[in-house]
Amino acid sequence: MNRSGLAAIWAMVQEHRKILTRAGELEVKRKDQTVQWMWELIHEGLKVRFHRHAEIQRQLKNTLARVRRGEMMATTAAHKLLFLLDNE
């Protein structure tokens, strides 16, 4: 791509940004992204807490095996393990 082609693309990007800004859409998108980022941080934090929880780690292998063998429903196993996290 030559420089004039790049300049034309950049001009289109800037015009698109102006349109989004004037319509307020850019601000809405940024706020939505911030909320999405918050939820990603919460989910990641919960996963870390879950995997670091000593009692969950003690019970996890056996619980997984019971689910695989069909001795325990996945929903029951999840509730059991999450109960441990909630009641530390």
N, C-alpha and C positions, 0 to 999 in steps of 0.2 A: 504494500500500500504506500502511495506517495504522501507527501506532507499535506497536499491540498485535500486529499481524501480524508485524512485524519482530522484536519481542521473542520471539514464539513460534518463529520460524525460528532466532534466535540460540540459544535454549534447546535446540533440536534439535541444532544444530551442537556446542554444548558437551557435550551428552550423548553424541553420537557420538564426540567426542574422548576423553571419559572411558572409554568402552568400548574404543576402540583402545589407549589408554594402559594400561589394566588388562591387556589381553590381550598386551601387548608388541608389538602390530602397528605402532604409531606409530614406535617405535624402529627396527624392522626396515625400515619404509618410508624413514625418514630415512637409514639406513645405505645402503640400496639407491640412493637418490637421490644420495648422496655418491659412490658408486662410479660411477654413470652420469655424473655431472658430471666426474669424473676422466677417463673415457674420451672425453667430448666435448672436454675440454681437450687431450688427447693428439691426437685426430684433427685438431682445429683447428691445433695446433702443427705437426703433420706437413704439413698443407696449406700453411701459411705457409712452412715450410722448403723444400718442394717448389717452390713458385712463386718463391721468392727465389734458388734455386740457379742459378748462372750457366750451368753446362754444360747443365742441363736446359732452361733457357730458349733456349739456342742450338739445341738439337736438337728442341724441342717442335713447332715449326711443321712441319718436314719430317716428323717422325714422325706427326703428326696427318694430314697429307696422304697419307702412305703407307697409313695405316689406312683413310682414306676411299676411296682408290682400290682397296682390296682387296689391296695389295701386302704388307701386314704384318698379322698377326692382332693383335687388341686385346690378347690376353694377352701376346704377345711384346713389343709396344710398352710395356705396363705394366711388365713385368719389366725391360726395357732401361732405362727411365727411373728405376725404383726402384733399380736397381743403381747408377746414378750417385749417387743420394742416399745410399745405404749406403756408398759407397766414396769419399767426398769427402776 
